[in-house]
Amino acid sequence: MFSHLLASFATLPDPRCAGRTRHRLRDVLVIAICAVVAGAETWVDIAHYGQLKQTWLASFLELPSGIPSHDTFRRVFSLLDPQLLEQCFRQWMATIAPPLPREVVAIDGKTVRRSFDRRRAQGPLHVVSAFATEQGLSLGQVGVLSKGQELAAIPVLLSGLQLANTIVTVDALGCRRAIARQLLAQQADYIFALKGNQGRYYRAVKTYCHRSCVERWAEYPADYDAFDRRHGRWVRRRAWVLPLSDEVAALRTWPGLRAIIAVETIRQVQHQPGTHVEWRYYLTSCPDAPAVLIQAIRRHWAIENSLHWVLDVVFREDEARSRDRVATRNFAVLRKLAFNLLQQGKHQPGSLRARRRNAGWNDNYMTQRLTCARQNDRATVP
């Protein structure tokens, strides 16, 4: 059953003392994955699920000593090396669902807010994730001690992904030459948000875009101009894809840089006075048409709306009160595993929350989710 998943995690070393274990590591992992898919949110939930489903689980697991206790689940996942578990997760995703050509892969961080421990002076866990926006799948994660370490985690995360012929979008924190060089070496293109943390470059780009888009608007018509009226908001978005010029000569040495993107957002909210105007700037190595670049910028927010929001609302990640840093980081991997398995059934009716209930109530549906081969779905795409 679900051989690709088991094969990807087969190299994960068992951290327990050899000869003193009652439960196989493979069984512990499988029960935990199935339980989280079915709605488990704690180690107690996972053990309870295993006890209720022991007959079904025994049909494909050995279970020499029955179902592990909740303390056993907690202890095992507190001992597992989170870096190796995350690496196995990335390998599994690279096997079953590598990014599609020119797919937008969004990189962003998220804090597991209630994983802090004041007695240990321990802040909440921060996780940096990669999200394939077209397929709607989490490609991998790297956990760090705090948001301030997110920059160091991005190269580690990227190195474990297959990114050839994709467009990788990163927020302003990851707008670095080293990351640009790494992406180009992996045959990927990038779109980096440019903000004040790159002071010299930001000021030069801001001045150049203002002169081109505002003062010389007749010479540089907008490449994209659209209105959006939803949820009580009226929004006009205009975007320009500008070539490099002498005004931004300092950026000519930036690795692979082809163009600068300027986006103007004019927003008016119902029942609120005034109009809000915002300008955003991006660096890109993409040779694609302006419409593709603008769409890629907007798709970056899918990691917030389709992954982070789902983890908080459906999987209740922010409410998890696990204080053990290793166990918390490993449980975050379990949630993303469950998320991806459930996303493979998104063509079926029902919300993600409903699919979790179905997996818990219906063993046949759970089996379908576990054995669903993503590559077969991809083969049907023209």
Salt bridges, closest charged atoms under 4 A:
ASP14 OD2 - ARG16 NH2 2.83
GLU41 OE1 - ARG316 NH1 3.45
GLU62 OE2 - ARG24 NH1 3.08
ASP71 OD1 - HIS70 NE2 3.39
ASP71 OD1 - ARG74 NH2 3.55
GLU86 OE2 - ARG329 NE 2.75
ASP117 OD2 - ARG120 NE 3.22
GLU150 OE1 - HIS126 NE2 2.98
GLU150 OE1 - LYS147 NZ 3.58
ASP189 OD2 - ARG102 NH1 3.14
GLU215 OE2 - HIS210 ND1 3.50
ASP225 OD2 - ARG236 NH2 2.67
ASP228 OD1 - ARG230 NE 3.08
ASP228 OD2 - ARG237 NH1 3.63
ASP246 OD1 - ARG252 NH2 3.46
GLU247 OE1 - ARG211 NH1 3.23
GLU247 OE2 - ARG216 NH2 3.02
GLU264 OE1 - ARG238 NH2 2.75
ASP288 OD1 - ARG102 NH2 2.46
GLU304 OE1 - HIS308 ND1 3.41
ASP312 OD1 - LYS110 NZ 2.87
GLU317 OE1 - LYS110 NZ 2.77
GLU317 OE2 - ARG335 NH1 3.16
ASP318 OD1 - LYS110 NZ 3.21
ASP318 OD2 - ARG113 NE 3.67
GLU319 OE1 - ARG316 NH2 2.73
ASP363 OD1 - LYS53 NZ 2.88
